[in-house]
């Protein structure tokens, strides 16, 4: 009995492995370039994801929440006459929809005045009992305290506003505004808290008091202009659609944070665009590195390919040989890069990356000093697939060149 002869595929694999192992330093250098490029991409995507989640989470938790509900047109032109006509119905709908983290506000514009100067602000009346469900404003107060149930005519200001007015805790601050009929009203408030987070939008331009106090001041008992909702990011779109269906009979606008402040979402999109550009650069490096290796290998083995063709190896099989080598290099580089990238993300995900070393205070950008990279599986799959495809593309030209060799000329080469 005769032993079974190896198939063409087995021979192709064996010759490909022999060549890669026979030029091990060159192979490892190419694999290393792919691995470092892929690991860098995995880390950058994870850092980017962690940065964005941190920034957008802080932005929502600072004061605006995930979703706000107003009377139609109120957000663009806030007027007290455009209050929500049936807040009880809205609150009931939110509860029956399973949205427990919501709070009510009354918002208007006015002036705050001290003995020395005045400053224009947005007056915000908040419910001390429910505001902590939707924001972390309480944590932003570095001097004094947040609103408490039972507070009457107490006030919270940002640090810049307080400094401009030259007021301190316990000082009297005059608040001037207009009631629902357009009549000017003025009341004296006691300063109980100063926001010192340094975040843009909180540091200046707002005066916060209790909801009941502002309702009394502007003669709108029981009325509100805004519902603020806090939800996980993945649930926002679904909740907006659901609430629009359930509250369509009322003239309301249900606005997620990215509709109210599109510049934040546009900034994230722009930042991601730069990373896609970086992916393109890395893919170019991967293709150039692997193409150089395979072209050099093809030139060194021209005579070998000529012999293969002379003994009956087809041009397609010669091309398959180089594509197989490219695939081996791509797989090894991808596995190594993925492992290196995951290890890097795992370590930095525990320790965090301290941005304050390079940027100083980051609170004005709604970013914590320590950012923790977070792996996003969808982007991980796309990145790995792109590297593998780039490796295959790098092998096409050398494979085509090798398949076009003439056996007689190739044997005499060199």
C-alpha positions as CSV (number, residue, x, y, z in Angstrom):
1,X,0.0,0.0,0.0
2,X,1.2,3.5,-0.8
3,X,1.1,6.3,1.7
4,X,-1.4,9.1,0.9
5,X,0.3,12.0,-0.8
6,X,-0.1,15.5,0.8
7,X,-2.6,17.8,-0.7
8,X,-1.8,21.1,-2.4
9,X,-3.2,23.0,0.6
10,X,-0.9,21.1,3.0
11,X,2.1,21.8,0.8
12,X,1.2,25.5,0.6
13,X,0.9,25.7,4.4
14,X,4.2,23.9,4.9
15,X,6.1,26.0,2.4
16,X,4.6,29.2,3.8
17,X,5.6,28.3,7.4
18,X,9.0,27.2,6.3
19,X,9.6,30.6,4.7
20,X,8.3,32.6,7.7
21,X,10.3,30.6,10.2
22,X,13.4,30.7,7.9
23,X,13.4,34.5,8.1
24,X,12.2,34.8,11.7
25,X,13.7,38.2,12.5
26,X,12.0,39.8,9.5
27,X,8.7,38.0,10.3
28,X,8.8,39.1,13.9
29,X,9.5,42.7,13.0
30,X,6.5,42.7,10.7
31,X,4.3,41.0,13.2
32,X,5.5,43.5,15.9
33,X,4.6,46.5,13.7
34,X,1.1,45.1,13.3
35,X,0.8,44.3,16.9
36,X,1.9,47.7,18.2
37,X,-0.4,49.5,15.7
38,X,-3.4,47.4,16.7
39,X,-2.7,47.7,20.4
40,X,-2.4,51.5,20.0
41,X,-5.8,51.6,18.2
42,X,-7.5,49.4,20.9
43,X,-6.1,51.7,23.6
44,X,-7.0,54.9,21.9
45,X,-10.6,53.7,21.2
46,X,-10.9,52.6,24.8
47,X,-9.5,55.9,26.2
48,X,-11.7,57.8,23.8
49,X,-14.8,55.9,25.0
50,X,-13.9,56.4,28.7
51,X,-13.3,60.1,28.1
52,X,-16.6,60.6,26.3
53,X,-18.6,58.7,28.8
54,X,-17.0,60.6,31.6
55,X,-17.5,64.0,30.0
56,X,-21.1,63.4,28.8
57,X,-22.0,61.8,32.1
58,X,-20.7,64.8,34.1
59,X,-22.3,67.2,31.6
60,X,-25.7,65.6,32.2
61,X,-25.3,65.1,35.9
62,X,-24.1,68.7,36.5
63,X,-27.5,70.3,35.9
64,X,-29.3,69.4,32.7
65,X,-30.1,65.7,33.1
66,X,-30.6,63.3,30.3
67,X,-34.0,64.5,29.1
68,X,-36.0,67.6,29.7
69,X,-39.7,68.2,29.1
70,X,-41.1,71.7,28.5
71,X,-44.0,73.4,27.0
72,X,-43.7,73.6,23.2
73,X,-41.2,76.3,22.2
74,X,-40.1,77.0,25.8
75,X,-36.5,75.9,25.4
76,X,-35.8,78.4,22.6
77,X,-37.8,81.3,24.1
78,X,-38.2,80.6,27.8
79,X,-41.1,82.6,29.2
80,X,-43.1,82.0,32.4
81,X,-46.3,82.1,30.4
82,X,-45.2,78.9,28.7
83,X,-45.4,76.7,31.8
84,X,-46.5,73.1,31.7
85,X,-50.2,73.1,31.9
86,X,-50.7,69.6,33.5
87,X,-47.6,68.6,35.5
88,X,-49.6,66.0,37.4
89,X,-50.3,64.1,34.1
90,X,-46.7,64.3,33.1
91,X,-45.5,63.0,36.5
92,X,-48.0,60.2,36.4
93,X,-46.9,59.2,32.8
94,X,-43.3,59.1,33.9
95,X,-44.1,56.9,36.9
96,X,-46.2,54.5,34.8
97,X,-43.4,54.3,32.3
98,X,-40.9,53.2,34.9
99,X,-39.0,56.5,34.9
100,X,-38.5,57.1,38.6
101,X,-35.6,59.5,38.4
102,X,-37.3,62.8,37.6
103,X,-37.6,66.2,39.2
104,X,-39.6,69.4,38.5
105,X,-38.2,72.9,38.1
106,X,-39.4,76.5,37.6
107,X,-37.0,78.6,35.5
108,X,-37.0,82.3,34.7
109,X,-34.5,85.2,34.2
110,X,-33.6,87.9,36.6
111,X,-30.9,90.0,38.3
112,X,-29.0,89.3,41.5
113,X,-27.7,92.3,43.4
114,X,-25.4,93.0,46.3
115,X,-24.4,96.3,47.9
116,X,-21.8,96.8,45.2
117,X,-23.1,95.5,41.8
118,X,-25.6,93.4,39.9
119,X,-25.4,90.5,37.5
120,X,-27.9,88.8,35.2
121,X,-28.7,85.2,35.9
122,X,-31.2,82.4,35.2
123,X,-33.3,81.8,38.2
124,X,-33.9,78.1,38.8
125,X,-36.3,76.8,41.4
126,X,-35.5,73.2,42.3
127,X,-37.3,70.6,44.4
128,X,-34.8,69.6,47.2
129,X,-36.6,66.3,47.7
130,X,-36.1,65.0,44.1
131,X,-33.2,67.0,42.5
132,X,-30.6,64.6,43.7
133,X,-32.3,61.8,41.7
134,X,-31.4,63.6,38.4
135,X,-28.2,65.6,39.0
136,X,-25.2,65.6,41.2
137,X,-25.3,69.4,41.7
138,X,-25.1,68.8,45.5
139,X,-21.5,67.5,45.0
140,X,-20.5,70.6,43.1
141,X,-21.0,72.9,46.1
142,X,-17.6,73.4,47.7
143,X,-18.7,76.2,50.1
144,X,-21.8,75.9,52.2
145,X,-24.6,73.4,51.4
146,X,-27.3,72.4,49.0
147,X,-31.0,73.1,49.3
148,X,-32.9,71.2,52.0
149,X,-36.7,70.6,52.5
150,X,-38.1,73.6,54.3
151,X,-35.6,76.1,53.0
152,X,-37.3,79.5,52.3
153,X,-35.6,82.3,50.4
154,X,-32.2,80.7,50.4
155,X,-29.9,80.9,47.4
156,X,-27.0,79.1,45.7
157,X,-24.6,80.9,43.3
158,X,-21.6,79.9,41.2
159,X,-18.2,81.0,42.5
160,X,-17.6,83.5,39.8
161,X,-21.0,85.1,40.3
162,X,-20.4,85.2,44.1
163,X,-17.0,86.8,43.6
164,X,-18.3,89.4,41.1
165,X,-21.0,90.4,43.7
166,X,-18.5,90.2,46.5
167,X,-20.8,88.1,48.7
168,X,-20.0,85.3,51.2
169,X,-22.1,82.7,52.9
170,X,-24.8,84.2,55.0
171,X,-24.9,87.5,53.1
172,X,-28.1,89.0,51.8
173,X,-28.6,88.9,48.1
174,X,-31.4,90.8,46.3
175,X,-33.1,88.9,43.5
176,X,-35.1,90.9,40.9
177,X,-37.3,89.3,38.4
178,X,-40.7,89.3,36.7
179,X,-43.8,87.4,37.7
180,X,-46.1,85.6,35.2
181,X,-47.9,88.8,34.4
182,X,-44.7,90.7,33.6
183,X,-44.7,92.7,36.9
184,X,-41.3,93.3,38.4
185,X,-40.7,91.6,41.8
186,X,-37.8,91.7,44.2
187,X,-37.0,89.6,47.2
188,X,-34.2,89.2,49.7
189,X,-32.4,85.8,49.8
190,X,-29.7,84.4,52.1
191,X,-26.7,82.9,50.4
192,X,-26.2,79.3,51.7
193,X,-24.1,77.7,49.0
194,X,-21.4,78.4,46.4
195,X,-20.6,76.1,43.5
196,X,-16.8,75.7,43.1
197,X,-16.6,73.0,40.6
198,X,-15.3,75.3,37.9
199,X,-17.5,73.7,35.2
200,X,-18.6,76.0,32.4
201,X,-22.2,76.9,32.9
202,X,-22.3,76.4,36.6
203,X,-19.6,78.8,37.7
204,X,-21.5,81.8,36.4
205,X,-25.0,82.8,35.2
206,X,-27.3,80.9,37.5
207,X,-29.0,81.5,40.8
208,X,-30.7,78.5,42.4
209,X,-33.4,78.5,45.1
210,X,-36.1,76.1,46.2
211,X,-39.0,75.4,43.8
212,X,-41.6,76.5,46.3
213,X,-39.8,79.8,47.0
214,X,-39.6,80.8,43.3
215,X,-43.2,79.8,42.7
216,X,-44.2,82.1,45.5
217,X,-42.0,84.9,44.3
218,X,-43.3,84.9,40.7
219,X,-46.9,84.1,41.8
220,X,-47.1,80.7,40.2
221,X,-48.0,78.3,43.0
222,X,-47.9,74.6,41.9
223,X,-46.7,75.5,38.4
224,X,-43.5,74.3,36.7
225,X,-41.7,74.9,33.4
226,X,-39.4,71.9,33.3
227,X,-39.3,68.2,34.1
228,X,-35.7,66.8,34.3
229,X,-35.1,63.1,33.8
230,X,-32.0,61.0,34.5
231,X,-31.5,57.8,32.4
232,X,-28.7,55.6,31.2
233,X,-27.4,56.7,27.9
234,X,-28.6,53.6,26.1
235,X,-32.2,54.2,27.2
236,X,-32.6,57.8,26.2
237,X,-33.8,57.4,22.6
238,X,-36.3,54.8,23.6
239,X,-37.7,56.9,26.4
240,X,-38.0,60.0,24.2
241,X,-40.0,58.0,21.6
242,X,-42.2,56.4,24.3
243,X,-42.9,59.7,26.0
244,X,-43.7,61.4,22.7
245,X,-46.4,58.8,22.1
246,X,-47.8,58.9,25.5
247,X,-47.9,62.7,25.9
248,X,-48.8,63.7,22.3
249,X,-52.1,65.2,23.4
250,X,-50.3,68.0,25.3
251,X,-48.2,70.8,23.7
252,X,-44.9,69.5,25.0
253,X,-41.3,69.2,23.8
254,X,-39.4,66.2,25.0
255,X,-35.7,66.9,24.4
256,X,-32.7,64.7,25.0
257,X,-29.5,66.4,26.1
258,X,-28.0,66.2,22.6
259,X,-30.9,68.1,21.1
260,X,-30.7,70.9,23.6
261,X,-26.9,71.1,23.4
262,X,-25.9,69.7,20.0
263,X,-22.4,71.2,20.2
264,X,-21.5,68.5,22.7
265,X,-22.5,65.7,20.4
266,X,-20.8,67.4,17.5
267,X,-17.6,67.6,19.5
268,X,-17.7,63.9,20.2
269,X,-18.3,63.2,16.5
270,X,-15.4,65.4,15.5
271,X,-13.2,63.7,18.1
272,X,-14.1,60.3,16.7
273,X,-13.4,61.5,13.2
274,X,-9.8,62.2,14.2
275,X,-9.5,58.6,15.5
276,X,-10.8,57.2,12.2
277,X,-8.0,59.3,10.6
278,X,-5.5,57.7,12.9
279,X,-6.9,54.3,12.0
280,X,-6.2,55.1,8.4
281,X,-2.6,56.0,9.2
282,X,-2.1,52.8,11.1
283,X,-3.6,50.7,8.3
284,X,-1.3,52.4,5.8
285,X,1.7,51.5,8.1
286,X,0.5,47.9,8.4
287,X,0.1,47.6,4.6
288,X,3.4,49.2,3.8
289,X,5.3,47.1,6.4
290,X,3.8,43.8,5.3
291,X,4.1,44.7,1.6
292,X,7.8,45.4,2.0
293,X,8.3,42.1,3.7
294,X,6.4,40.0,1.1
295,X,7.9,41.8,-1.8
296,X,11.4,41.2,-0.4
297,X,10.5,37.6,0.2
298,X,9.2,37.2,-3.4
299,X,12.4,38.7,-4.9
300,X,14.6,36.4,-2.8
301,X,12.6,33.3,-3.9
302,X,12.1,34.1,-7.6
303,X,14.2,31.0,-8.6
304,X,12.2,28.9,-6.1
305,X,8.9,30.0,-7.7
306,X,10.3,29.2,-11.1
307,X,11.1,25.7,-10.1
308,X,7.6,25.3,-8.6
309,X,6.1,26.3,-11.9
310,X,8.4,24.1,-13.9
311,X,7.3,21.0,-12.0
312,X,3.6,21.8,-12.5
313,X,2.6,24.2,-9.8
314,X,-0.1,26.6,-11.2
315,X,0.1,30.3,-11.0
316,X,-2.9,30.4,-8.7
317,X,-1.1,28.1,-6.3
318,X,2.0,30.3,-6.3
319,X,-0.2,33.3,-5.6
320,X,-2.0,31.4,-2.8
321,X,1.4,30.7,-1.2
322,X,2.1,34.4,-0.7
323,X,-1.4,35.2,0.4
324,X,-1.2,32.4,2.9
325,X,2.0,34.0,4.3
326,X,0.3,37.4,4.5
327,X,-2.6,35.8,6.3
328,X,-0.2,34.1,8.8
329,X,1.5,37.4,9.5
330,X,-1.8,39.2,9.9
331,X,-3.2,36.6,12.3
332,X,-0.1,36.6,14.4
333,X,0.1,40.4,14.5
334,X,-3.7,40.6,15.3
335,X,-3.5,38.1,18.1
336,X,-0.4,39.7,19.6
337,X,-1.8,43.2,19.2
338,X,-5.2,42.3,20.7
339,X,-3.6,40.7,23.7
340,X,-1.3,43.7,24.2
341,X,-4.1,46.2,23.8
342,X,-6.4,44.3,26.2
343,X,-3.7,44.2,28.8
344,X,-3.0,47.9,28.4
345,X,-6.7,48.7,28.7
346,X,-7.2,46.4,31.7
347,X,-4.3,48.0,33.6
348,X,-5.2,51.6,32.8
349,X,-8.9,50.8,33.4
350,X,-7.9,50.1,37.0
351,X,-5.3,52.8,37.6
352,X,-6.9,55.5,35.4
353,X,-5.0,58.1,33.4
354,X,-4.3,61.4,35.1
355,X,-5.0,64.2,32.6
356,X,-4.3,66.9,35.1
357,X,-0.6,66.2,34.7
358,X,-0.7,67.6,31.2
359,X,-3.8,69.8,31.2
360,X,-4.1,71.1,34.7
361,X,-7.7,71.5,35.9
362,X,-10.1,69.6,33.6
363,X,-13.3,70.4,35.4
364,X,-14.2,73.3,33.1
365,X,-14.6,70.7,30.4
366,X,-16.8,68.4,32.6
367,X,-14.0,65.9,32.7
368,X,-12.6,64.3,35.9
369,X,-8.9,64.4,36.4
370,X,-8.7,60.6,36.2
371,X,-10.1,59.0,33.0
372,X,-10.7,55.2,32.9
373,X,-10.5,53.6,29.5
374,X,-13.5,51.5,28.6
375,X,-13.5,48.8,26.0
376,X,-16.3,49.0,23.4
377,X,-16.7,45.5,21.7
378,X,-18.2,46.9,18.5
379,X,-15.2,49.1,17.8
380,X,-12.9,46.3,18.9
381,X,-14.3,44.0,16.3
382,X,-14.2,46.6,13.5
383,X,-10.5,47.4,14.4
384,X,-9.4,43.8,14.3
385,X,-11.3,43.1,11.1
386,X,-9.7,46.2,9.5
387,X,-6.2,45.0,10.4
388,X,-6.8,41.5,9.1
389,X,-8.2,42.9,5.8
390,X,-5.2,45.2,5.5
391,X,-2.9,42.2,5.9
392,X,-4.7,40.4,3.1
393,X,-4.6,43.4,0.9
394,X,-0.8,43.7,1.5
395,X,-0.3,40.2,0.1
396,X,-2.3,40.7,-3.2
397,X,0.4,42.6,-5.1
398,X,3.3,40.4,-4.3
399,X,1.1,37.3,-5.0
400,X,0.2,38.8,-8.4
401,X,3.8,39.6,-9.2
402,X,4.9,36.0,-8.3
403,X,2.1,34.5,-10.4
404,X,3.2,36.5,-13.5
405,X,6.8,35.0,-13.4
406,X,8.0,33.0,-16.4
407,X,9.4,29.7,-15.2
408,X,12.5,29.7,-17.5
409,X,13.4,33.3,-16.7
410,X,12.7,32.8,-13.0
411,X,15.0,29.8,-12.7
412,X,17.9,31.9,-14.3
413,X,17.1,34.8,-11.9
414,X,20.1,35.9,-9.8
